[in-house]
Structure formats: C-alpha cells, structure tokens
C-alpha cells in the first residue's frame, strides 16, 4: 500500500514495474495507490507491461481511490495487461472518485475481462465517477458472456447520476447468461434516473440462480422507485431457493411505503436457510407500524437467522405499537447471535416501546452482540 503518497510519480511506478517484470510464478498482486495524485496514464502503461509477464497470477487487487489523474487511458493499459493473464481467479479494482474516467474507459477495461474463463470473483468500484453513462455499461457488460466460472460479483456505481434504466438493461443482458453466481452485490445509490423500469430489468439476472446465497442491493436515494417496483423485483427472485444473506437499502426513497416493505418480508419467509438479514429504510417517512407488524410476523418464520440489522432512522410514523409487533417476532429468534437496530429520531417511540424490544432480546440465550439505538 502506498496511501496518500502524493510525491509518488510515474517514475516511481516505472521502477516498481521493472521489479515486477518476469515474475512468472507470482500468484497474488496487491497495490493501493490511494490519493496518489501524480500517477497518470503513462505510469499505468509501464505497469501494464510488467503485468503482461505474470503468467501465473491468480489474484489482482489495485486501489486507485481518488487518484485524480487516472483517466480512460489508464484503464486501457490495465485492460491490455489483463488480456495476457488468463489464469486470474480474483479481480478487485477500485476507481472510487476517479472522476475523469468516462464510458470509454469502461469499454477498454472490459476488453481485459473478455477471456477470463477461470475468474470466480469480480469486484469493481466506479462510485462517484460521474462521467460514466449507459453506453459505458453497455460496452462493459458485453464482455461478461465468457466469464463462465464467475461466482461472486460486486459492482458499485454509486453517484453515477447519468446511469438510467437503459444502463440496467445492458447490465442485465450481460449477466443473465451466467448461472454460477453464489454472491451478488450492486450499489446504485444516488443514481436518481433509475425507476421501477430499471428494477424490472435487473430481475432477469436472477432467473435460474437456484444456488445464490448472498444478495446485497443498495438503491439509497433512488427517489423515483416505488412499491410496485419493489414488488416486481421481489417476485423476480422466485427461482432463488438457497439464499442465506439478504441485504437491501432503500433509505431516502420517499415513495417507498409499508407495501414495499411487505413485499420484502413476504419473500424472506420463503427462504428456509436464511442466516443474515439487513434492511435499511432510513428517512422513509411512509413506513409505519404496519410495516413493523409484517417484519415481526416474518421473523417468526426465520428459524435459522443468526444476524439481524434493522435501520429505520428518522421514520417519524413509527410508534410504540410498531415496537410491540417487532418484539413479538424477536422473541422467537432462537438462533440469533447478533442484532443491530437503529430507531433514532423516531420521535413517537417512547421508553415503553424501547423497553419492549430490550425485554424481548433478554430472552434470547445465544445472543452475543446487541446494538440497539433509540436516542
């Protein structure tokens, strides 16, 4: 790791690259260039040359967080280097807030993924790369079809505000042909152009994924999403039978009401091996005690649940009645080991409602970690 070393330049990266050339037996490569603002496309060109010689490389992890001079050319060089390494099993690339990257850069990088038939794990972060558009997702996704061994994918496009429903269509077209997924994580928070139509496109990805074990979705501040979109999305998960970990964030989605939450809880009851659940509805003002009632009922059927995270920060319609419903469900969680709940600034919840929740948790013998906030 070379975090925050603003004096590191292309010359230094060139020296590093020379030392890496010919490392034909190297299997793991990890470098962090966090905020190294003098590294440019030219430096990545020399790095790419050394990457091409690493014939046995299995794992690559490169972090360019806030490297402000990383542009499309750098991704082109990385893509060209990856083309020559066909033994990769794990690719982790972080371009968080490299805001000079455009859709053209995604197309270059995707060419390096095209023939990675042994790849099992892919994690790429383009959060706050604000110039990325739907056309970038189109060219990026077109190269997924050969990733036949891919089991775990994480794609982050938070605050890429130019991505719309059409971009999710392209993404789903690229991913729906792959049927080996065990874990899927998508972060599309603050992509305000995405609507229910985009959600319906992503449903295509999950058809036939009977072995999917973990699903994490962040649609925070996607303000145009509604209950209807959540309902159709949940119905699209009908083929998923072995889910163990479900995580969804819809915080600051003002059109989501109890009905959207009900659609989620009804689906969760169908998974008989669920171990972890994380639901975040912070500042969703239309969530009320009715939603808590359905959460409580769902918990009564989640016999294998080990970890529960609930966040309803500043949901001002919640009252003590909602906490009563929740506490009735909590009492039944005989396998629960960890719970995190956030009901801060829910001003209608009093010490009575808080007391009911805490009393229910005291009855759970296996419980090891409790973090419950009301104030």
C-alpha positions as a Markdown table, in Angstrom:
| # | Residue | x | y | z |
|---|---|---|---|---|
| 1 | Unk | 0.0 | 0.0 | 0.0 |
| 2 | Unk | 1.2 | 3.5 | -0.9 |
| 3 | Unk | -1.7 | 5.5 | 0.5 |
| 4 | Unk | -1.6 | 9.3 | 0.3 |
| 5 | Unk | 1.9 | 9.4 | -1.0 |
| 6 | Unk | 1.4 | 12.5 | -3.2 |
| 7 | Unk | 5.1 | 12.6 | -4.1 |
| 8 | Unk | 4.9 | 9.2 | -5.9 |
| 9 | Unk | 5.0 | 9.8 | -9.7 |
| 10 | Unk | 5.1 | 7.8 | -12.9 |
| 11 | Unk | 8.9 | 7.5 | -12.5 |
| 12 | Unk | 8.5 | 5.6 | -9.2 |
| 13 | Unk | 5.8 | 3.4 | -10.6 |
| 14 | Unk | 8.1 | 2.7 | -13.5 |
| 15 | Unk | 10.8 | 1.5 | -11.1 |
| 16 | Unk | 8.2 | -0.7 | -9.4 |
| 17 | Unk | 7.1 | -2.1 | -12.7 |
| 18 | Unk | 10.6 | -3.0 | -13.7 |
| 19 | Unk | 11.0 | -5.0 | -10.5 |
| 20 | Unk | 7.8 | -6.9 | -11.3 |
| 21 | Unk | 8.7 | -7.9 | -14.8 |
| 22 | Unk | 9.4 | -11.6 | -15.2 |
| 23 | Unk | 7.6 | -12.6 | -12.0 |
| 24 | Unk | 6.2 | -15.6 | -13.8 |
| 25 | Unk | 5.4 | -17.6 | -10.6 |
| 26 | Unk | 3.7 | -14.7 | -8.8 |
| 27 | Unk | 0.1 | -15.6 | -7.8 |
| 28 | Unk | -1.0 | -12.6 | -5.7 |
| 29 | Unk | -0.6 | -8.9 | -6.6 |
| 30 | Unk | -2.0 | -6.1 | -4.4 |
| 31 | Unk | -1.2 | -2.4 | -4.5 |
| 32 | Unk | -3.0 | 0.5 | -3.0 |
| 33 | Unk | -2.4 | 3.9 | -4.6 |
| 34 | Unk | -4.9 | 5.8 | -2.5 |
| 35 | Unk | -4.8 | 9.5 | -3.4 |
| 36 | Unk | -1.5 | 9.2 | -5.3 |
| 37 | Unk | -2.5 | 12.2 | -7.5 |
| 38 | Unk | 0.7 | 12.3 | -9.7 |
| 39 | Unk | 0.1 | 8.8 | -11.1 |
| 40 | Unk | -1.2 | 9.1 | -14.7 |
| 41 | Unk | -1.9 | 7.1 | -17.8 |
| 42 | Unk | 1.8 | 7.0 | -18.6 |
| 43 | Unk | 2.6 | 5.3 | -15.3 |
| 44 | Unk | 0.0 | 2.7 | -15.8 |
| 45 | Unk | 1.4 | 1.9 | -19.3 |
| 46 | Unk | 4.7 | 0.7 | -17.7 |
| 47 | Unk | 2.7 | -1.1 | -15.0 |
| 48 | Unk | 0.7 | -2.9 | -17.8 |
| 49 | Unk | 3.9 | -4.1 | -19.4 |
| 50 | Unk | 5.0 | -5.9 | -16.3 |
| 51 | Unk | 1.5 | -7.3 | -15.7 |
| 52 | Unk | 1.6 | -9.0 | -19.1 |
| 53 | Unk | 4.6 | -11.1 | -17.9 |
| 54 | Unk | 2.8 | -12.6 | -14.8 |
| 55 | Unk | 1.5 | -15.8 | -16.4 |
| 56 | Unk | 0.6 | -17.5 | -13.1 |
| 57 | Unk | -1.2 | -14.6 | -11.5 |
| 58 | Unk | -4.4 | -15.7 | -9.7 |
| 59 | Unk | -5.4 | -12.6 | -7.7 |
| 60 | Unk | -5.0 | -8.9 | -8.5 |
| 61 | Unk | -6.1 | -6.1 | -6.2 |
| 62 | Unk | -5.5 | -2.5 | -7.3 |
| 63 | Unk | -6.9 | 0.5 | -5.4 |
| 64 | Unk | -6.8 | 3.9 | -7.2 |
| 65 | Unk | -9.2 | 5.6 | -4.8 |
| 66 | Unk | -9.2 | 9.4 | -5.5 |
| 67 | Unk | -6.3 | 9.2 | -7.9 |
| 68 | Unk | -7.5 | 12.2 | -9.8 |
| 69 | Unk | -5.2 | 11.8 | -12.8 |
| 70 | Unk | -6.4 | 8.3 | -13.6 |
| 71 | Unk | -8.2 | 8.5 | -16.9 |
| 72 | Unk | -9.6 | 6.3 | -19.7 |
| 73 | Unk | -6.0 | 5.6 | -20.9 |
| 74 | Unk | -5.1 | 4.1 | -17.6 |
| 75 | Unk | -8.0 | 1.6 | -17.9 |
| 76 | Unk | -6.9 | 0.8 | -21.4 |
| 77 | Unk | -3.5 | -0.1 | -20.2 |
| 78 | Unk | -4.9 | -2.2 | -17.3 |
| 79 | Unk | -7.2 | -4.0 | -19.8 |
| 80 | Unk | -4.4 | -4.7 | -22.1 |
| 81 | Unk | -2.4 | -6.2 | -19.2 |
| 82 | Unk | -5.3 | -8.4 | -18.1 |
| 83 | Unk | -5.7 | -9.8 | -21.6 |
| 84 | Unk | -2.3 | -11.5 | -21.2 |
| 85 | Unk | -3.1 | -13.1 | -17.8 |
| 86 | Unk | -5.7 | -15.8 | -18.4 |
| 87 | Unk | -5.3 | -17.7 | -15.1 |
| 88 | Unk | -6.9 | -15.0 | -12.9 |
| 89 | Unk | -9.5 | -16.1 | -10.3 |
| 90 | Unk | -9.9 | -12.8 | -8.4 |
| 91 | Unk | -10.0 | -9.3 | -9.8 |
| 92 | Unk | -10.6 | -6.4 | -7.4 |
| 93 | Unk | -10.3 | -2.8 | -8.9 |
| 94 | Unk | -11.2 | 0.4 | -7.1 |
| 95 | Unk | -11.6 | 3.6 | -9.0 |
| 96 | Unk | -13.7 | 5.4 | -6.4 |
| 97 | Unk | -13.9 | 9.1 | -7.2 |
| 98 | Unk | -11.5 | 8.9 | -10.2 |
| 99 | Unk | -13.9 | 11.4 | -11.8 |
| 100 | Unk | -12.0 | 11.8 | -15.1 |
| 101 | Unk | -12.9 | 8.2 | -16.1 |
| 102 | Unk | -15.7 | 8.1 | -18.8 |
| 103 | Unk | -17.6 | 5.3 | -20.5 |
| 104 | Unk | -14.8 | 4.9 | -22.9 |
| 105 | Unk | -12.6 | 3.7 | -20.0 |
| 106 | Unk | -15.1 | 1.0 | -19.1 |
| 107 | Unk | -15.0 | -0.3 | -22.7 |
| 108 | Unk | -11.2 | -0.5 | -22.5 |
| 109 | Unk | -11.3 | -2.3 | -19.2 |
| 110 | Unk | -13.9 | -4.7 | -20.3 |
| 111 | Unk | -11.7 | -6.0 | -23.1 |
| 112 | Unk | -9.3 | -7.3 | -20.4 |
| 113 | Unk | -12.2 | -9.3 | -18.9 |
| 114 | Unk | -13.4 | -10.9 | -22.1 |
| 115 | Unk | -11.4 | -14.2 | -21.9 |
| 116 | Unk | -11.2 | -14.6 | -18.1 |
| 117 | Unk | -12.9 | -18.0 | -18.1 |
| 118 | Unk | -11.3 | -19.0 | -14.8 |
| 119 | Unk | -12.5 | -15.9 | -13.0 |
| 120 | Unk | -14.5 | -16.6 | -9.8 |
| 121 | Unk | -14.6 | -13.2 | -8.1 |
| 122 | Unk | -15.0 | -9.8 | -9.6 |
| 123 | Unk | -15.2 | -6.6 | -7.6 |
| 124 | Unk | -15.1 | -3.2 | -9.4 |
| 125 | Unk | -15.9 | 0.2 | -7.8 |
| 126 | Unk | -16.7 | 3.2 | -10.0 |
| 127 | Unk | -18.5 | 5.1 | -7.4 |
| 128 | Unk | -18.6 | 8.9 | -8.0 |
| 129 | Unk | -17.2 | 8.5 | -11.5 |
| 130 | Unk | -19.8 | 11.0 | -12.6 |
| 131 | Unk | -19.0 | 10.8 | -16.4 |
| 132 | Unk | -20.0 | 7.2 | -16.8 |
| 133 | Unk | -23.2 | 6.7 | -18.8 |
| 134 | Unk | -25.4 | 4.0 | -20.0 |
| 135 | Unk | -23.2 | 3.4 | -23.0 |
| 136 | Unk | -20.3 | 2.6 | -20.7 |
| 137 | Unk | -22.4 | -0.1 | -19.0 |
| 138 | Unk | -23.3 | -1.4 | -22.5 |
| 139 | Unk | -19.8 | -2.0 | -23.6 |
| 140 | Unk | -18.7 | -3.1 | -20.1 |
| 141 | Unk | -21.4 | -5.8 | -20.0 |
| 142 | Unk | -21.0 | -7.1 | -23.5 |
| 143 | Unk | -17.8 | -8.8 | -22.4 |
| 144 | Unk | -19.3 | -10.8 | -19.5 |
| 145 | Unk | -20.6 | -13.7 | -21.5 |
| 146 | Unk | -17.3 | -15.7 | -21.3 |
| 147 | Unk | -17.0 | -15.4 | -17.5 |
| 148 | Unk | -18.4 | -18.9 | -17.1 |
| 149 | Unk | -16.8 | -19.6 | -13.8 |
| 150 | Unk | -17.9 | -16.3 | -12.1 |
| 151 | Unk | -19.5 | -16.9 | -8.7 |
| 152 | Unk | -19.1 | -13.6 | -6.8 |
| 153 | Unk | -19.7 | -10.2 | -8.4 |
| 154 | Unk | -19.6 | -6.7 | -6.8 |
| 155 | Unk | -20.3 | -3.7 | -9.0 |
| 156 | Unk | -20.5 | -0.2 | -7.5 |
| 157 | Unk | -21.8 | 2.8 | -9.4 |
| 158 | Unk | -22.9 | 5.0 | -6.5 |
| 159 | Unk | -23.4 | 8.6 | -7.5 |
| 160 | Unk | -23.0 | 7.9 | -11.2 |
| 161 | Unk | -26.0 | 10.1 | -11.9 |
| 162 | Unk | -26.0 | 9.6 | -15.7 |
| 163 | Unk | -26.9 | 5.9 | -15.4 |
| 164 | Unk | -30.5 | 5.2 | -16.1 |
| 165 | Unk | -32.9 | 2.3 | -16.7 |
| 166 | Unk | -31.3 | 1.7 | -20.1 |
| 167 | Unk | -27.9 | 1.1 | -18.3 |
| 168 | Unk | -29.5 | -1.5 | -16.1 |
| 169 | Unk | -31.0 | -3.2 | -19.2 |
| 170 | Unk | -27.5 | -3.5 | -20.6 |
| 171 | Unk | -26.1 | -4.8 | -17.3 |
| 172 | Unk | -28.8 | -7.5 | -17.0 |
| 173 | Unk | -28.3 | -8.6 | -20.6 |
| 174 | Unk | -24.7 | -9.2 | -19.9 |
| 175 | Unk | -25.2 | -11.0 | -16.6 |
| 176 | Unk | -28.3 | -13.1 | -17.2 |
| 177 | Unk | -26.4 | -15.7 | -19.2 |
| 178 | Unk | -24.2 | -16.5 | -16.2 |
| 179 | Unk | -25.7 | -19.1 | -13.9 |
| 180 | Unk | -23.0 | -19.9 | -11.4 |
| 181 | Unk | -23.5 | -16.9 | -9.1 |
| 182 | Unk | -23.3 | -17.5 | -5.3 |
| 183 | Unk | -23.0 | -13.8 | -4.3 |
| 184 | Unk | -24.2 | -10.6 | -6.0 |
| 185 | Unk | -23.7 | -7.1 | -4.7 |
| 186 | Unk | -24.9 | -4.0 | -6.6 |
| 187 | Unk | -24.5 | -0.4 | -5.4 |
| 188 | Unk | -26.6 | 2.0 | -7.4 |
| 189 | Unk | -27.2 | 4.5 | -4.6 |
| 190 | Unk | -27.9 | 8.1 | -5.7 |
| 191 | Unk | -28.5 | 7.1 | -9.3 |
| 192 | Unk | -31.6 | 9.2 | -9.5 |
| 193 | Unk | -32.6 | 8.3 | -13.0 |
| 194 | Unk | -33.3 | 4.7 | -12.1 |
| 195 | Unk | -37.0 | 3.9 | -11.7 |
| 196 | Unk | -39.2 | 0.8 | -11.4 |
| 197 | Unk | -38.4 | 0.0 | -15.0 |
| 198 | Unk | -34.8 | -0.4 | -14.2 |
| 199 | Unk | -35.6 | -2.7 | -11.3 |
| 200 | Unk | -37.7 | -4.9 | -13.7 |
| 201 | Unk | -34.7 | -5.2 | -16.0 |
| 202 | Unk | -32.4 | -6.5 | -13.2 |
| 203 | Unk | -35.0 | -9.2 | -12.4 |
| 204 | Unk | -33.7 | -11.0 | -15.5 |
| 205 | Unk | -30.3 | -11.6 | -13.8 |
| 206 | Unk | -31.8 | -13.8 | -11.1 |
| 207 | Unk | -33.8 | -16.3 | -13.2 |
| 208 | Unk | -32.4 | -19.7 | -12.7 |
| 209 | Unk | -30.0 | -18.7 | -9.9 |
| 210 | Unk | -31.1 | -21.5 | -7.7 |
| 211 | Unk | -27.7 | -21.6 | -5.8 |
| 212 | Unk | -27.5 | -17.9 | -5.0 |
| 213 | Unk | -26.5 | -17.5 | -1.3 |
| 214 | Unk | -25.9 | -13.7 | -0.9 |
| 215 | Unk | -27.7 | -10.7 | -2.3 |
| 216 | Unk | -26.9 | -7.1 | -1.4 |
| 217 | Unk | -28.6 | -4.2 | -3.1 |
| 218 | Unk | -28.2 | -0.5 | -2.4 |
| 219 | Unk | -30.8 | 1.8 | -4.0 |
| 220 | Unk | -30.5 | 4.6 | -1.5 |
| 221 | Unk | -31.7 | 7.9 | -2.7 |
| 222 | Unk | -33.2 | 6.4 | -5.9 |
| 223 | Unk | -36.1 | 8.7 | -5.4 |
| 224 | Unk | -38.3 | 7.5 | -8.3 |
| 225 | Unk | -38.6 | 3.9 | -7.1 |
| 226 | Unk | -42.0 | 2.9 | -5.8 |
| 227 | Unk | -43.6 | -0.1 | -4.0 |
| 228 | Unk | -44.7 | -1.5 | -7.4 |
| 229 | Unk | -41.0 | -1.8 | -8.5 |
| 230 | Unk | -40.0 | -3.4 | -5.2 |
| 231 | Unk | -42.9 | -5.9 | -5.6 |
| 232 | Unk | -42.0 | -6.9 | -9.1 |
| 233 | Unk | -38.3 | -7.2 | -8.2 |
| 234 | Unk | -39.1 | -9.5 | -5.2 |
| 235 | Unk | -41.3 | -11.6 | -7.5 |
| 236 | Unk | -38.4 | -11.9 | -9.8 |
| 237 | Unk | -36.4 | -13.7 | -7.2 |
| 238 | Unk | -38.7 | -16.7 | -7.2 |
| 239 | Unk | -36.0 | -19.0 | -8.6 |
| 240 | Unk | -33.6 | -18.3 | -5.8 |
| 241 | Unk | -34.0 | -21.1 | -3.3 |
| 242 | Unk | -30.9 | -21.2 | -1.1 |
| 243 | Unk | -30.4 | -17.6 | 0.0 |
| 244 | Unk | -28.6 | -17.2 | 3.3 |
| 245 | Unk | -27.8 | -13.5 | 3.3 |
| 246 | Unk | -30.1 | -10.7 | 2.2 |
| 247 | Unk | -29.2 | -7.0 | 2.3 |
| 248 | Unk | -31.2 | -4.1 | 0.9 |
| 249 | Unk | -31.0 | -0.4 | 1.4 |
| 250 | Unk | -33.8 | 1.9 | 0.3 |
| 251 | Unk | -33.0 | 4.8 | 2.6 |
| 252 | Unk | -34.2 | 8.2 | 1.4 |
| 253 | Unk | -36.6 | 6.7 | -1.1 |
| 254 | Unk | -39.6 | 8.8 | -0.4 |
| 255 | Unk | -42.1 | 6.8 | -2.5 |
| 256 | Unk | -41.5 | 3.5 | -0.6 |
| 257 | Unk | -44.3 | 2.7 | 1.9 |
| 258 | Unk | -45.3 | -0.2 | 4.0 |
| 259 | Unk | -46.4 | -2.0 | 0.9 |
| 260 | Unk | -42.8 | -2.1 | -0.4 |
| 261 | Unk | -41.6 | -3.4 | 3.0 |
| 262 | Unk | -44.4 | -6.0 | 3.0 |
| 263 | Unk | -43.2 | -7.3 | -0.4 |
| 264 | Unk | -39.8 | -7.8 | 1.0 |
| 265 | Unk | -40.9 | -9.6 | 4.2 |
| 266 | Unk | -43.2 | -11.9 | 2.3 |
| 267 | Unk | -40.3 | -13.0 | 0.1 |
| 268 | Unk | -38.0 | -13.5 | 3.1 |
| 269 | Unk | -40.4 | -16.0 | 4.7 |
| 270 | Unk | -39.8 | -18.3 | 1.7 |
| 271 | Unk | -36.1 | -18.9 | 2.5 |
| 272 | Unk | -35.7 | -21.7 | 5.0 |
| 273 | Unk | -31.9 | -21.3 | 5.4 |
| 274 | Unk | -31.6 | -17.5 | 5.8 |
| 275 | Unk | -28.9 | -16.6 | 8.2 |
| 276 | Unk | -28.4 | -12.8 | 7.8 |
| 277 | Unk | -30.9 | -10.0 | 7.0 |
| 278 | Unk | -30.1 | -6.3 | 6.7 |
| 279 | Unk | -33.0 | -3.9 | 6.0 |
| 280 | Unk | -32.4 | -0.1 | 5.8 |
| 281 | Unk | -35.3 | 2.3 | 5.4 |
| 282 | Unk | -33.8 | 5.4 | 6.9 |
| 283 | Unk | -35.9 | 8.6 | 6.4 |
| 284 | Unk | -38.6 | 6.6 | 4.6 |
| 285 | Unk | -41.4 | 8.7 | 6.1 |
| 286 | Unk | -44.2 | 6.4 | 4.7 |
| 287 | Unk | -43.1 | 3.4 | 6.8 |
| 288 | Unk | -45.4 | 2.9 | 9.7 |
| 289 | Unk | -46.3 | 0.4 | 12.4 |
| 290 | Unk | -48.0 | -1.7 | 9.7 |
| 291 | Unk | -44.5 | -2.4 | 8.2 |
| 292 | Unk | -43.2 | -3.4 | 11.6 |
| 293 | Unk | -46.1 | -5.8 | 12.0 |
| 294 | Unk | -45.1 | -7.6 | 8.9 |
| 295 | Unk | -41.4 | -7.7 | 9.9 |
| 296 | Unk | -42.5 | -9.2 | 13.3 |
| 297 | Unk | -44.5 | -11.9 | 11.5 |
| 298 | Unk | -41.7 | -12.7 | 9.1 |
| 299 | Unk | -39.2 | -13.1 | 12.0 |
| 300 | Unk | -41.4 | -15.8 | 13.5 |
| 301 | Unk | -40.6 | -18.0 | 10.4 |
| 302 | Unk | -36.9 | -17.3 | 10.1 |
| 303 | Unk | -35.7 | -20.1 | 12.3 |
| 304 | Unk | -32.1 | -20.1 | 11.1 |
| 305 | Unk | -31.5 | -16.4 | 11.4 |
| 306 | Unk | -28.2 | -15.6 | 13.1 |
| 307 | Unk | -27.7 | -11.9 | 12.4 |
| 308 | Unk | -30.3 | -9.1 | 12.0 |
| 309 | Unk | -29.7 | -5.5 | 11.1 |
| 310 | Unk | -32.7 | -3.1 | 11.0 |
| 311 | Unk | -32.3 | 0.6 | 10.4 |
| 312 | Unk | -35.3 | 3.0 | 10.4 |
| 313 | Unk | -33.6 | 6.2 | 11.4 |
| 314 | Unk | -36.0 | 9.2 | 11.4 |
| 315 | Unk | -39.0 | 7.2 | 10.3 |
| 316 | Unk | -41.4 | 9.5 | 12.1 |
| 317 | Unk | -44.5 | 7.5 | 11.7 |
| 318 | Unk | -43.3 | 4.6 | 13.9 |
| 319 | Unk | -44.8 | 4.3 | 17.4 |
| 320 | Unk | -44.7 | 2.0 | 20.4 |
| 321 | Unk | -47.3 | -0.2 | 18.7 |
| 322 | Unk | -44.7 | -1.0 | 16.0 |
| 323 | Unk | -42.1 | -1.9 | 18.6 |
| 324 | Unk | -44.6 | -4.3 | 20.2 |
| 325 | Unk | -45.0 | -6.1 | 16.8 |
| 326 | Unk | -41.3 | -6.2 | 16.4 |
| 327 | Unk | -40.7 | -7.5 | 19.9 |
| 328 | Unk | -43.1 | -10.4 | 19.4 |
| 329 | Unk | -41.1 | -11.5 | 16.4 |
| 330 | Unk | -37.7 | -11.1 | 18.1 |
| 331 | Unk | -38.8 | -13.4 | 20.9 |
| 332 | Unk | -38.9 | -16.3 | 18.5 |
| 333 | Unk | -35.3 | -16.0 | 17.1 |
| 334 | Unk | -33.7 | -18.9 | 18.9 |
| 335 | Unk | -30.6 | -18.9 | 16.7 |
| 336 | Unk | -29.9 | -15.1 | 16.7 |
| 337 | Unk | -26.3 | -14.2 | 17.7 |
| 338 | Unk | -26.1 | -10.5 | 16.6 |
| 339 | Unk | -28.6 | -7.7 | 16.3 |
| 340 | Unk | -28.2 | -4.1 | 15.3 |
| 341 | Unk | -31.2 | -1.8 | 15.3 |
| 342 | Unk | -31.4 | 1.9 | 14.7 |
| 343 | Unk | -34.6 | 3.7 | 15.6 |
| 344 | Unk | -33.0 | 7.1 | 16.4 |
| 345 | Unk | -35.2 | 10.2 | 15.9 |
| 346 | Unk | -38.4 | 8.1 | 15.6 |
| 347 | Unk | -40.0 | 10.6 | 17.9 |
| 348 | Unk | -43.2 | 8.7 | 18.6 |
| 349 | Unk | -41.4 | 5.8 | 20.1 |
| 350 | Unk | -41.2 | 6.2 | 23.8 |
| 351 | Unk | -39.3 | 4.4 | 26.6 |
| 352 | Unk | -42.2 | 1.9 | 26.7 |
| 353 | Unk | -41.7 | 0.8 | 23.1 |
| 354 | Unk | -37.9 | 0.7 | 23.6 |
| 355 | Unk | -38.4 | -1.4 | 26.8 |
| 356 | Unk | -40.5 | -4.0 | 25.0 |
| 357 | Unk | -37.7 | -4.5 | 22.4 |
| 358 | Unk | -35.0 | -4.8 | 25.0 |
| 359 | Unk | -37.0 | -7.2 | 27.1 |
| 360 | Unk | -37.6 | -9.4 | 24.1 |
| 361 | Unk | -33.8 | -9.5 | 23.4 |
| 362 | Unk | -33.0 | -10.6 | 27.0 |
| 363 | Unk | -34.8 | -13.8 | 26.4 |
| 364 | Unk | -32.5 | -14.9 | 23.6 |
| 365 | Unk | -29.8 | -17.1 | 25.1 |
| 366 | Unk | -27.5 | -17.4 | 22.1 |
| 367 | Unk | -27.3 | -13.6 | 21.6 |
| 368 | Unk | -23.7 | -12.4 | 21.7 |
| 369 | Unk | -23.8 | -8.8 | 20.4 |
| 370 | Unk | -26.6 | -6.2 | 20.8 |
| 371 | Unk | -26.5 | -2.7 | 19.4 |
| 372 | Unk | -29.9 | -1.1 | 19.7 |
| 373 | Unk | -30.3 | 2.7 | 19.4 |
| 374 | Unk | -33.4 | 4.7 | 20.1 |
| 375 | Unk | -31.9 | 8.1 | 21.0 |
